[in-house]
């Protein structure tokens, strides 16, 4: 299956790294967590605006997704999934990717949060991509994800609005995400 980045809208310059596009985090972000056991998600989501258009060899026309939510759902936790997910709120209104477990990076201090792992196609997105000649792609690792967020001063648990999320599409259909400091 081929996935290529065909376009983007509402983007900002990614902070750093090999990212092609970035998106602004919105004030609707309300993700909270505890620092017990390194990182324990409590509630809320990381919200941002912008979109990407994906050219998929299984769909015509191209698919535009965006206004993404990065969230956590304890019911999605498994040997393979951390419970974190990336959801499209623009066209499919479905979870596109699960962020795999265990995280490859977890770093937390009073000012910043860093969480990184691989991205896997979700059951929901696999159903959209399904065709007669394609296997069920749910769980297929297609890239890596990293969240680097400045924490809000008032609570030290909500990523600061105005930071950026970026996407990278590399060879073989890899998509990576990053929430990082605004530059």
PyMOL commands that place a pseudoatom at each C-alpha (Angstrom):
pseudoatom trace, name=CA, resn=UNK, resi=1, chain=A, elem=C, hetatm=0, pos=[0.000, 0.000, 0.000]
pseudoatom trace, name=CA, resn=UNK, resi=2, chain=A, elem=C, hetatm=0, pos=[1.335, 3.397, -0.896]
pseudoatom trace, name=CA, resn=UNK, resi=3, chain=A, elem=C, hetatm=0, pos=[0.624, 6.604, 1.030]
pseudoatom trace, name=CA, resn=UNK, resi=4, chain=A, elem=C, hetatm=0, pos=[2.170, 9.845, -0.170]
pseudoatom trace, name=CA, resn=UNK, resi=5, chain=A, elem=C, hetatm=0, pos=[1.772, 13.426, 0.980]
pseudoatom trace, name=CA, resn=UNK, resi=6, chain=A, elem=C, hetatm=0, pos=[-0.044, 15.219, -1.843]
pseudoatom trace, name=CA, resn=UNK, resi=7, chain=A, elem=C, hetatm=0, pos=[-0.567, 18.584, -0.114]
pseudoatom trace, name=CA, resn=UNK, resi=8, chain=A, elem=C, hetatm=0, pos=[-1.107, 20.511, 3.109]
pseudoatom trace, name=CA, resn=UNK, resi=9, chain=A, elem=C, hetatm=0, pos=[-3.134, 23.504, 4.293]
pseudoatom trace, name=CA, resn=UNK, resi=10, chain=A, elem=C, hetatm=0, pos=[-2.984, 25.714, 7.388]
pseudoatom trace, name=CA, resn=UNK, resi=11, chain=A, elem=C, hetatm=0, pos=[0.596, 24.801, 8.120]
pseudoatom trace, name=CA, resn=UNK, resi=12, chain=A, elem=C, hetatm=0, pos=[3.392, 26.463, 10.088]
pseudoatom trace, name=CA, resn=UNK, resi=13, chain=A, elem=C, hetatm=0, pos=[7.138, 25.854, 9.904]
pseudoatom trace, name=CA, resn=UNK, resi=14, chain=A, elem=C, hetatm=0, pos=[8.096, 22.766, 11.957]
pseudoatom trace, name=CA, resn=UNK, resi=15, chain=A, elem=C, hetatm=0, pos=[10.350, 23.608, 14.910]
pseudoatom trace, name=CA, resn=UNK, resi=16, chain=A, elem=C, hetatm=0, pos=[13.149, 21.221, 14.013]
pseudoatom trace, name=CA, resn=UNK, resi=17, chain=A, elem=C, hetatm=0, pos=[13.849, 17.736, 12.747]
pseudoatom trace, name=CA, resn=UNK, resi=18, chain=A, elem=C, hetatm=0, pos=[13.086, 16.181, 9.374]
pseudoatom trace, name=CA, resn=UNK, resi=19, chain=A, elem=C, hetatm=0, pos=[9.440, 17.287, 9.276]
pseudoatom trace, name=CA, resn=UNK, resi=20, chain=A, elem=C, hetatm=0, pos=[7.651, 18.495, 6.165]
pseudoatom trace, name=CA, resn=UNK, resi=21, chain=A, elem=C, hetatm=0, pos=[4.708, 20.375, 7.707]
pseudoatom trace, name=CA, resn=UNK, resi=22, chain=A, elem=C, hetatm=0, pos=[3.624, 21.669, 11.119]
pseudoatom trace, name=CA, resn=UNK, resi=23, chain=A, elem=C, hetatm=0, pos=[0.263, 22.577, 12.628]
pseudoatom trace, name=CA, resn=UNK, resi=24, chain=A, elem=C, hetatm=0, pos=[-0.639, 25.061, 15.362]
pseudoatom trace, name=CA, resn=UNK, resi=25, chain=A, elem=C, hetatm=0, pos=[-1.884, 23.707, 18.699]
pseudoatom trace, name=CA, resn=UNK, resi=26, chain=A, elem=C, hetatm=0, pos=[-5.179, 25.380, 19.635]
pseudoatom trace, name=CA, resn=UNK, resi=27, chain=A, elem=C, hetatm=0, pos=[-6.371, 26.782, 22.991]
pseudoatom trace, name=CA, resn=UNK, resi=28, chain=A, elem=C, hetatm=0, pos=[-8.929, 23.937, 23.121]
pseudoatom trace, name=CA, resn=UNK, resi=29, chain=A, elem=C, hetatm=0, pos=[-6.044, 21.665, 24.180]
pseudoatom trace, name=CA, resn=UNK, resi=30, chain=A, elem=C, hetatm=0, pos=[-6.775, 20.368, 27.679]
pseudoatom trace, name=CA, resn=UNK, resi=31, chain=A, elem=C, hetatm=0, pos=[-4.565, 17.279, 28.061]
pseudoatom trace, name=CA, resn=UNK, resi=32, chain=A, elem=C, hetatm=0, pos=[-3.741, 16.558, 31.705]
pseudoatom trace, name=CA, resn=UNK, resi=33, chain=A, elem=C, hetatm=0, pos=[-1.515, 13.913, 33.249]
pseudoatom trace, name=CA, resn=UNK, resi=34, chain=A, elem=C, hetatm=0, pos=[0.194, 12.862, 36.441]
pseudoatom trace, name=CA, resn=UNK, resi=35, chain=A, elem=C, hetatm=0, pos=[3.924, 12.218, 36.725]
pseudoatom trace, name=CA, resn=UNK, resi=36, chain=A, elem=C, hetatm=0, pos=[3.307, 9.026, 38.724]
pseudoatom trace, name=CA, resn=UNK, resi=37, chain=A, elem=C, hetatm=0, pos=[4.883, 6.011, 36.995]
pseudoatom trace, name=CA, resn=UNK, resi=38, chain=A, elem=C, hetatm=0, pos=[6.702, 8.391, 34.623]
pseudoatom trace, name=CA, resn=UNK, resi=39, chain=A, elem=C, hetatm=0, pos=[3.522, 9.533, 32.803]
pseudoatom trace, name=CA, resn=UNK, resi=40, chain=A, elem=C, hetatm=0, pos=[-0.088, 8.725, 33.647]
pseudoatom trace, name=CA, resn=UNK, resi=41, chain=A, elem=C, hetatm=0, pos=[-2.659, 10.326, 31.294]
pseudoatom trace, name=CA, resn=UNK, resi=42, chain=A, elem=C, hetatm=0, pos=[-5.674, 11.644, 33.215]
pseudoatom trace, name=CA, resn=UNK, resi=43, chain=A, elem=C, hetatm=0, pos=[-7.944, 13.409, 30.732]
pseudoatom trace, name=CA, resn=UNK, resi=44, chain=A, elem=C, hetatm=0, pos=[-8.244, 15.730, 27.762]
pseudoatom trace, name=CA, resn=UNK, resi=45, chain=A, elem=C, hetatm=0, pos=[-6.642, 15.959, 24.344]
pseudoatom trace, name=CA, resn=UNK, resi=46, chain=A, elem=C, hetatm=0, pos=[-4.081, 17.891, 22.305]
pseudoatom trace, name=CA, resn=UNK, resi=47, chain=A, elem=C, hetatm=0, pos=[-5.973, 19.744, 19.551]
pseudoatom trace, name=CA, resn=UNK, resi=48, chain=A, elem=C, hetatm=0, pos=[-4.670, 21.504, 16.456]
pseudoatom trace, name=CA, resn=UNK, resi=49, chain=A, elem=C, hetatm=0, pos=[-5.747, 22.896, 13.101]
pseudoatom trace, name=CA, resn=UNK, resi=50, chain=A, elem=C, hetatm=0, pos=[-4.553, 22.274, 9.577]
pseudoatom trace, name=CA, resn=UNK, resi=51, chain=A, elem=C, hetatm=0, pos=[-4.792, 19.442, 7.101]
pseudoatom trace, name=CA, resn=UNK, resi=52, chain=A, elem=C, hetatm=0, pos=[-2.854, 17.123, 4.844]
pseudoatom trace, name=CA, resn=UNK, resi=53, chain=A, elem=C, hetatm=0, pos=[-3.987, 15.481, 1.650]
pseudoatom trace, name=CA, resn=UNK, resi=54, chain=A, elem=C, hetatm=0, pos=[-2.894, 11.889, 1.253]
pseudoatom trace, name=CA, resn=UNK, resi=55, chain=A, elem=C, hetatm=0, pos=[-2.650, 10.098, -2.064]
pseudoatom trace, name=CA, resn=UNK, resi=56, chain=A, elem=C, hetatm=0, pos=[-3.537, 6.470, -1.356]
pseudoatom trace, name=CA, resn=UNK, resi=57, chain=A, elem=C, hetatm=0, pos=[-3.282, 3.673, -3.870]
pseudoatom trace, name=CA, resn=UNK, resi=58, chain=A, elem=C, hetatm=0, pos=[-6.503, 2.189, -2.449]
pseudoatom trace, name=CA, resn=UNK, resi=59, chain=A, elem=C, hetatm=0, pos=[-8.700, 5.321, -2.668]
pseudoatom trace, name=CA, resn=UNK, resi=60, chain=A, elem=C, hetatm=0, pos=[-9.812, 7.785, -5.311]
pseudoatom trace, name=CA, resn=UNK, resi=61, chain=A, elem=C, hetatm=0, pos=[-9.890, 10.748, -5.007]
pseudoatom trace, name=CA, resn=UNK, resi=62, chain=A, elem=C, hetatm=0, pos=[-7.081, 11.718, -2.626]
pseudoatom trace, name=CA, resn=UNK, resi=63, chain=A, elem=C, hetatm=0, pos=[-8.033, 11.875, 1.066]
pseudoatom trace, name=CA, resn=UNK, resi=64, chain=A, elem=C, hetatm=0, pos=[-7.770, 15.125, 3.038]
pseudoatom trace, name=CA, resn=UNK, resi=65, chain=A, elem=C, hetatm=0, pos=[-7.565, 14.688, 6.820]
pseudoatom trace, name=CA, resn=UNK, resi=66, chain=A, elem=C, hetatm=0, pos=[-6.816, 17.195, 9.537]
pseudoatom trace, name=CA, resn=UNK, resi=67, chain=A, elem=C, hetatm=0, pos=[-7.797, 19.243, 12.560]
pseudoatom trace, name=CA, resn=UNK, resi=68, chain=A, elem=C, hetatm=0, pos=[-6.209, 16.340, 14.415]
pseudoatom trace, name=CA, resn=UNK, resi=69, chain=A, elem=C, hetatm=0, pos=[-6.731, 15.250, 17.998]
pseudoatom trace, name=CA, resn=UNK, resi=70, chain=A, elem=C, hetatm=0, pos=[-3.985, 13.480, 19.902]
pseudoatom trace, name=CA, resn=UNK, resi=71, chain=A, elem=C, hetatm=0, pos=[-5.691, 11.724, 22.768]
pseudoatom trace, name=CA, resn=UNK, resi=72, chain=A, elem=C, hetatm=0, pos=[-5.546, 8.830, 25.170]
pseudoatom trace, name=CA, resn=UNK, resi=73, chain=A, elem=C, hetatm=0, pos=[-8.085, 6.042, 25.659]
pseudoatom trace, name=CA, resn=UNK, resi=74, chain=A, elem=C, hetatm=0, pos=[-7.387, 3.413, 28.323]
pseudoatom trace, name=CA, resn=UNK, resi=75, chain=A, elem=C, hetatm=0, pos=[-9.565, 0.960, 26.368]
pseudoatom trace, name=CA, resn=UNK, resi=76, chain=A, elem=C, hetatm=0, pos=[-6.993, 1.082, 23.524]
pseudoatom trace, name=CA, resn=UNK, resi=77, chain=A, elem=C, hetatm=0, pos=[-4.075, 0.028, 25.767]
pseudoatom trace, name=CA, resn=UNK, resi=78, chain=A, elem=C, hetatm=0, pos=[-2.675, -3.359, 24.771]
pseudoatom trace, name=CA, resn=UNK, resi=79, chain=A, elem=C, hetatm=0, pos=[0.655, -5.097, 24.349]
pseudoatom trace, name=CA, resn=UNK, resi=80, chain=A, elem=C, hetatm=0, pos=[0.979, -3.245, 21.038]
pseudoatom trace, name=CA, resn=UNK, resi=81, chain=A, elem=C, hetatm=0, pos=[-0.738, 0.093, 21.836]
pseudoatom trace, name=CA, resn=UNK, resi=82, chain=A, elem=C, hetatm=0, pos=[0.115, 2.777, 24.400]
pseudoatom trace, name=CA, resn=UNK, resi=83, chain=A, elem=C, hetatm=0, pos=[-3.497, 3.988, 24.376]
pseudoatom trace, name=CA, resn=UNK, resi=84, chain=A, elem=C, hetatm=0, pos=[-2.511, 7.249, 22.663]
pseudoatom trace, name=CA, resn=UNK, resi=85, chain=A, elem=C, hetatm=0, pos=[-4.045, 7.838, 19.224]
pseudoatom trace, name=CA, resn=UNK, resi=86, chain=A, elem=C, hetatm=0, pos=[-4.206, 10.358, 16.360]
pseudoatom trace, name=CA, resn=UNK, resi=87, chain=A, elem=C, hetatm=0, pos=[-7.727, 11.198, 15.164]
pseudoatom trace, name=CA, resn=UNK, resi=88, chain=A, elem=C, hetatm=0, pos=[-8.888, 13.073, 12.070]
pseudoatom trace, name=CA, resn=UNK, resi=89, chain=A, elem=C, hetatm=0, pos=[-11.693, 15.573, 12.745]
pseudoatom trace, name=CA, resn=UNK, resi=90, chain=A, elem=C, hetatm=0, pos=[-11.968, 16.999, 9.225]
pseudoatom trace, name=CA, resn=UNK, resi=91, chain=A, elem=C, hetatm=0, pos=[-13.310, 14.299, 6.936]
pseudoatom trace, name=CA, resn=UNK, resi=92, chain=A, elem=C, hetatm=0, pos=[-13.351, 10.752, 8.329]
pseudoatom trace, name=CA, resn=UNK, resi=93, chain=A, elem=C, hetatm=0, pos=[-13.906, 11.743, 11.968]
pseudoatom trace, name=CA, resn=UNK, resi=94, chain=A, elem=C, hetatm=0, pos=[-12.053, 8.567, 12.864]
pseudoatom trace, name=CA, resn=UNK, resi=95, chain=A, elem=C, hetatm=0, pos=[-8.882, 7.469, 14.615]
pseudoatom trace, name=CA, resn=UNK, resi=96, chain=A, elem=C, hetatm=0, pos=[-6.169, 7.086, 11.980]
pseudoatom trace, name=CA, resn=UNK, resi=97, chain=A, elem=C, hetatm=0, pos=[-3.216, 5.841, 14.038]
pseudoatom trace, name=CA, resn=UNK, resi=98, chain=A, elem=C, hetatm=0, pos=[-2.449, 4.206, 17.366]
pseudoatom trace, name=CA, resn=UNK, resi=99, chain=A, elem=C, hetatm=0, pos=[0.806, 5.150, 19.053]
pseudoatom trace, name=CA, resn=UNK, resi=100, chain=A, elem=C, hetatm=0, pos=[2.536, 1.888, 19.912]
pseudoatom trace, name=CA, resn=UNK, resi=101, chain=A, elem=C, hetatm=0, pos=[3.795, 0.601, 23.244]
pseudoatom trace, name=CA, resn=UNK, resi=102, chain=A, elem=C, hetatm=0, pos=[6.128, 0.716, 24.926]
pseudoatom trace, name=CA, resn=UNK, resi=103, chain=A, elem=C, hetatm=0, pos=[7.188, 4.304, 24.258]
pseudoatom trace, name=CA, resn=UNK, resi=104, chain=A, elem=C, hetatm=0, pos=[10.685, 4.649, 22.857]
pseudoatom trace, name=CA, resn=UNK, resi=105, chain=A, elem=C, hetatm=0, pos=[11.049, 8.046, 24.573]
pseudoatom trace, name=CA, resn=UNK, resi=106, chain=A, elem=C, hetatm=0, pos=[9.472, 9.386, 27.763]
pseudoatom trace, name=CA, resn=UNK, resi=107, chain=A, elem=C, hetatm=0, pos=[10.895, 12.514, 29.373]
pseudoatom trace, name=CA, resn=UNK, resi=108, chain=A, elem=C, hetatm=0, pos=[9.084, 14.830, 31.730]
pseudoatom trace, name=CA, resn=UNK, resi=109, chain=A, elem=C, hetatm=0, pos=[10.157, 17.822, 33.755]
pseudoatom trace, name=CA, resn=UNK, resi=110, chain=A, elem=C, hetatm=0, pos=[8.237, 20.789, 35.133]
pseudoatom trace, name=CA, resn=UNK, resi=111, chain=A, elem=C, hetatm=0, pos=[8.394, 22.671, 31.806]
pseudoatom trace, name=CA, resn=UNK, resi=112, chain=A, elem=C, hetatm=0, pos=[8.318, 20.036, 29.036]
pseudoatom trace, name=CA, resn=UNK, resi=113, chain=A, elem=C, hetatm=0, pos=[6.895, 16.676, 28.050]
pseudoatom trace, name=CA, resn=UNK, resi=114, chain=A, elem=C, hetatm=0, pos=[8.460, 14.370, 25.483]
pseudoatom trace, name=CA, resn=UNK, resi=115, chain=A, elem=C, hetatm=0, pos=[6.816, 11.121, 24.397]
pseudoatom trace, name=CA, resn=UNK, resi=116, chain=A, elem=C, hetatm=0, pos=[7.844, 9.132, 21.341]
pseudoatom trace, name=CA, resn=UNK, resi=117, chain=A, elem=C, hetatm=0, pos=[6.958, 5.821, 19.767]
pseudoatom trace, name=CA, resn=UNK, resi=118, chain=A, elem=C, hetatm=0, pos=[5.891, 4.197, 16.509]
pseudoatom trace, name=CA, resn=UNK, resi=119, chain=A, elem=C, hetatm=0, pos=[2.612, 4.878, 14.671]
pseudoatom trace, name=CA, resn=UNK, resi=120, chain=A, elem=C, hetatm=0, pos=[0.420, 1.962, 13.645]
pseudoatom trace, name=CA, resn=UNK, resi=121, chain=A, elem=C, hetatm=0, pos=[-2.638, 2.011, 11.395]
pseudoatom trace, name=CA, resn=UNK, resi=122, chain=A, elem=C, hetatm=0, pos=[-5.778, 1.883, 13.574]
pseudoatom trace, name=CA, resn=UNK, resi=123, chain=A, elem=C, hetatm=0, pos=[-8.633, -0.593, 13.092]
pseudoatom trace, name=CA, resn=UNK, resi=124, chain=A, elem=C, hetatm=0, pos=[-10.791, 2.359, 11.983]
pseudoatom trace, name=CA, resn=UNK, resi=125, chain=A, elem=C, hetatm=0, pos=[-8.370, 3.578, 9.298]
pseudoatom trace, name=CA, resn=UNK, resi=126, chain=A, elem=C, hetatm=0, pos=[-7.653, 0.004, 8.182]
pseudoatom trace, name=CA, resn=UNK, resi=127, chain=A, elem=C, hetatm=0, pos=[-11.367, -0.370, 7.415]
pseudoatom trace, name=CA, resn=UNK, resi=128, chain=A, elem=C, hetatm=0, pos=[-11.240, 2.755, 5.215]
pseudoatom trace, name=CA, resn=UNK, resi=129, chain=A, elem=C, hetatm=0, pos=[-8.141, 1.470, 3.411]
pseudoatom trace, name=CA, resn=UNK, resi=130, chain=A, elem=C, hetatm=0, pos=[-9.486, -2.066, 2.937]
pseudoatom trace, name=CA, resn=UNK, resi=131, chain=A, elem=C, hetatm=0, pos=[-9.863, -3.446, -0.554]
pseudoatom trace, name=CA, resn=UNK, resi=132, chain=A, elem=C, hetatm=0, pos=[-10.391, -6.942, -1.885]
pseudoatom trace, name=CA, resn=UNK, resi=133, chain=A, elem=C, hetatm=0, pos=[-6.722, -7.363, -2.755]
pseudoatom trace, name=CA, resn=UNK, resi=134, chain=A, elem=C, hetatm=0, pos=[-5.219, -5.806, 0.409]
pseudoatom trace, name=CA, resn=UNK, resi=135, chain=A, elem=C, hetatm=0, pos=[-4.753, -7.551, 3.754]
pseudoatom trace, name=CA, resn=UNK, resi=136, chain=A, elem=C, hetatm=0, pos=[-6.145, -6.020, 6.939]
pseudoatom trace, name=CA, resn=UNK, resi=137, chain=A, elem=C, hetatm=0, pos=[-3.585, -3.292, 7.656]
pseudoatom trace, name=CA, resn=UNK, resi=138, chain=A, elem=C, hetatm=0, pos=[-4.604, -2.692, 11.281]
pseudoatom trace, name=CA, resn=UNK, resi=139, chain=A, elem=C, hetatm=0, pos=[-1.519, -2.599, 13.463]
pseudoatom trace, name=CA, resn=UNK, resi=140, chain=A, elem=C, hetatm=0, pos=[0.902, -2.108, 10.575]
pseudoatom trace, name=CA, resn=UNK, resi=141, chain=A, elem=C, hetatm=0, pos=[3.656, 0.256, 11.721]
pseudoatom trace, name=CA, resn=UNK, resi=142, chain=A, elem=C, hetatm=0, pos=[3.919, 3.114, 9.216]
pseudoatom trace, name=CA, resn=UNK, resi=143, chain=A, elem=C, hetatm=0, pos=[6.250, 5.550, 10.944]
pseudoatom trace, name=CA, resn=UNK, resi=144, chain=A, elem=C, hetatm=0, pos=[7.089, 7.127, 14.242]
pseudoatom trace, name=CA, resn=UNK, resi=145, chain=A, elem=C, hetatm=0, pos=[5.474, 9.741, 16.443]
pseudoatom trace, name=CA, resn=UNK, resi=146, chain=A, elem=C, hetatm=0, pos=[6.953, 12.137, 18.948]
pseudoatom trace, name=CA, resn=UNK, resi=147, chain=A, elem=C, hetatm=0, pos=[5.258, 14.687, 21.160]
pseudoatom trace, name=CA, resn=UNK, resi=148, chain=A, elem=C, hetatm=0, pos=[7.536, 17.472, 22.443]
pseudoatom trace, name=CA, resn=UNK, resi=149, chain=A, elem=C, hetatm=0, pos=[5.375, 19.960, 24.329]
pseudoatom trace, name=CA, resn=UNK, resi=150, chain=A, elem=C, hetatm=0, pos=[5.952, 23.003, 26.484]
pseudoatom trace, name=CA, resn=UNK, resi=151, chain=A, elem=C, hetatm=0, pos=[3.722, 22.718, 29.535]
pseudoatom trace, name=CA, resn=UNK, resi=152, chain=A, elem=C, hetatm=0, pos=[1.387, 25.506, 30.587]
pseudoatom trace, name=CA, resn=UNK, resi=153, chain=A, elem=C, hetatm=0, pos=[2.803, 27.441, 33.533]
pseudoatom trace, name=CA, resn=UNK, resi=154, chain=A, elem=C, hetatm=0, pos=[-0.466, 27.520, 35.478]
pseudoatom trace, name=CA, resn=UNK, resi=155, chain=A, elem=C, hetatm=0, pos=[-0.878, 23.740, 35.733]
pseudoatom trace, name=CA, resn=UNK, resi=156, chain=A, elem=C, hetatm=0, pos=[2.266, 22.127, 34.313]
pseudoatom trace, name=CA, resn=UNK, resi=157, chain=A, elem=C, hetatm=0, pos=[-0.003, 19.562, 32.678]
pseudoatom trace, name=CA, resn=UNK, resi=158, chain=A, elem=C, hetatm=0, pos=[-1.499, 21.165, 29.569]
pseudoatom trace, name=CA, resn=UNK, resi=159, chain=A, elem=C, hetatm=0, pos=[0.667, 21.650, 26.457]
pseudoatom trace, name=CA, resn=UNK, resi=160, chain=A, elem=C, hetatm=0, pos=[1.013, 25.330, 25.658]
pseudoatom trace, name=CA, resn=UNK, resi=161, chain=A, elem=C, hetatm=0, pos=[-1.318, 26.493, 22.839]
pseudoatom trace, name=CA, resn=UNK, resi=162, chain=A, elem=C, hetatm=0, pos=[0.574, 27.885, 19.873]
pseudoatom trace, name=CA, resn=UNK, resi=163, chain=A, elem=C, hetatm=0, pos=[3.191, 25.142, 19.798]
pseudoatom trace, name=CA, resn=UNK, resi=164, chain=A, elem=C, hetatm=0, pos=[3.318, 23.068, 16.635]
pseudoatom trace, name=CA, resn=UNK, resi=165, chain=A, elem=C, hetatm=0, pos=[2.588, 19.549, 15.451]
pseudoatom trace, name=CA, resn=UNK, resi=166, chain=A, elem=C, hetatm=0, pos=[4.424, 18.379, 12.344]
pseudoatom trace, name=CA, resn=UNK, resi=167, chain=A, elem=C, hetatm=0, pos=[4.000, 15.534, 9.888]
pseudoatom trace, name=CA, resn=UNK, resi=168, chain=A, elem=C, hetatm=0, pos=[6.623, 13.743, 7.857]
pseudoatom trace, name=CA, resn=UNK, resi=169, chain=A, elem=C, hetatm=0, pos=[5.876, 11.415, 5.002]
pseudoatom trace, name=CA, resn=UNK, resi=170, chain=A, elem=C, hetatm=0, pos=[8.876, 9.319, 4.083]
pseudoatom trace, name=CA, resn=UNK, resi=171, chain=A, elem=C, hetatm=0, pos=[9.533, 6.347, 1.853]
pseudoatom trace, name=CA, resn=UNK, resi=172, chain=A, elem=C, hetatm=0, pos=[7.098, 3.487, 2.180]
pseudoatom trace, name=CA, resn=UNK, resi=173, chain=A, elem=C, hetatm=0, pos=[4.257, 5.440, 3.814]
pseudoatom trace, name=CA, resn=UNK, resi=174, chain=A, elem=C, hetatm=0, pos=[5.755, 6.613, 7.082]
pseudoatom trace, name=CA, resn=UNK, resi=175, chain=A, elem=C, hetatm=0, pos=[4.052, 9.409, 8.987]
pseudoatom trace, name=CA, resn=UNK, resi=176, chain=A, elem=C, hetatm=0, pos=[5.592, 11.024, 12.054]
pseudoatom trace, name=CA, resn=UNK, resi=177, chain=A, elem=C, hetatm=0, pos=[4.168, 13.607, 14.420]
pseudoatom trace, name=CA, resn=UNK, resi=178, chain=A, elem=C, hetatm=0, pos=[5.806, 16.048, 16.733]
pseudoatom trace, name=CA, resn=UNK, resi=179, chain=A, elem=C, hetatm=0, pos=[4.454, 18.658, 19.120]
pseudoatom trace, name=CA, resn=UNK, resi=180, chain=A, elem=C, hetatm=0, pos=[7.240, 21.079, 19.870]
pseudoatom trace, name=CA, resn=UNK, resi=181, chain=A, elem=C, hetatm=0, pos=[8.089, 24.572, 21.036]
pseudoatom trace, name=CA, resn=UNK, resi=182, chain=A, elem=C, hetatm=0, pos=[7.033, 27.446, 18.897]
pseudoatom trace, name=CA, resn=UNK, resi=183, chain=A, elem=C, hetatm=0, pos=[9.971, 29.129, 17.215]
for i in range(1, 183): cmd.bond("trace and resi %d" % i, "trace and resi %d" % (i + 1))
show_as sticks, trace
zoom trace
